């Protein structure tokens, strides 16, 4: 059985800041995420930063692999004799 723990308020605050800042200003978030330190808020920031990036990668992959092929949609619903 897996034991669940509740993250500290500092970790959660850092996570949310990292996620939102990466969304709004990726370059600045990259610099802050690479800062030295190991506090809970900084670790949360790094995890939030990483989560946002991973979500964007997953979305891009889904779009790439679920695009209909041009052959299937090219003439759908149209007569070729026209």
Buried (B, 14 or more C-beta within 10 A) or exposed (E): EEEEEEBEEBBBBBBEBBBBBBBEEBEEBEEBBEEEEEEBBBBBBBBBBBBBBEEEEEEEEEEEEEEEEEEEEEEEEEEEEE
